[in-house]
Amino acid sequence: MGHTPGEVAAFTSGETRLVYAARKDAPTGPLVLLEDNTALEMREYAKAHLRCFVAECPTPEFTTVARRSGRDGFKHLTGGGHSEESLFHKQGKHALLGWLARRHPEVDARLEVSLLPVVNRRADVLAVHPTGERVALEVQYSHLELAEGSESWAARTRDYQDAGIAPVWILGHRGVHFTDRRDGTVALGALGRAILEAGMPLWWVNPILGTVAVPYVISHVGERMFQLRPTSETRAVHLWVDSLDTLTLTGAGVHSPRLDFLDQQRRAHDDALAAARAHEATAEAERNKQAALAAKNAAQRAQHVAAKAARLERALRERLRAQEQRWLESSMRANVLAAHGNTIPAHLDVTPSADAIWAHHQHWQALVFGHVMLNHIGDTVTVRDCLSVLDEHRIQYNADAHRDCPGSG
Ligand SMILES: [Zn+2]
């Protein structure tokens, strides 16, 4: 997926190699490309017939150099010392010319074509389709003003477009427009971002290797990874490094199948994003539904608890009223009142500490006193005796809570 730092480093490899030479008999004609691994067989021919392609070169004699690692190339017999930028720029144009000759023999491609009188520009490579559509390819290694002045990127781009010529900017694999971040990515500079901002694809060419770098960025949706076209907001890009021959020339510019793939990825990415958002919305709705259900259940439970407490409260009041009623109507009470001057004596009116006996307290205290205590004066009374009296009068009690029974303990 992503390129290792080594692959980016290989693309931008530093050596100022020469893989093109001019013919001595036609120094301004097409250049000769030295195929890799042909240095030895081409050496005598190169010495005899080829020369440096820099017209004003003071030491134009060439030989070849075979490399064990890296690509074979030409070399000045003596001297040389041209700037890296000019050598790469010149070879970059020829690399594009070679690509067009191989892939688009139907296209008329020429170097340094003046576009006068249409526009006062000179395209690095002008490609004219049989249909008449024209594409200007510019290989850019050197610094370029973005918008200031008549030679700026914006001015040149606008002039081409106004003249009905599609401009294609191809950046150099070395120098100001290629910043290897040494983490497998390349930093986007101002020119690269301007090209993207204009809606054009971004390319870098390596004329020595005959390769083109196509940038992409990585975006994740959940667990899924997508490769997308960079935008003018992008800070750094990953690269695919392909043969120049994977490119095609269209009426509107340069195309790579990588761009189709990136567009597919964009659609899949957007679909995945929409699905993830819909899924999140569904999950959110489900969470809200569950929360509402839980709140409703809690309210119902609270209602049940309150209703049950009210029922118990009512039942208790009913029972106490019934117990009181039973006591008021009992002959025992009439007897107690008759025996005590129409009052209930204090020893038969002890407020119990617990509601363990289901009878009015005066009622059971009178029963226990009248049937147990009076019969056993000076004797021992058991709890069992007390409870037996309650049983006889069909008064329910909690047998564990007997401490209120007078005389117990
Ligand atoms: Zn030279």
Boltz pocket constraint, residues with backbone or C-beta under 6 A from the ligand:
constraints:
  - pocket:
      binder: B
      contacts: [[A, 52], [A, 53], [A, 54], [A, 57], [A, 58], [A, 59], [A, 60], [A, 76], [A, 80], [A, 82]]
      max_distance: 6.0
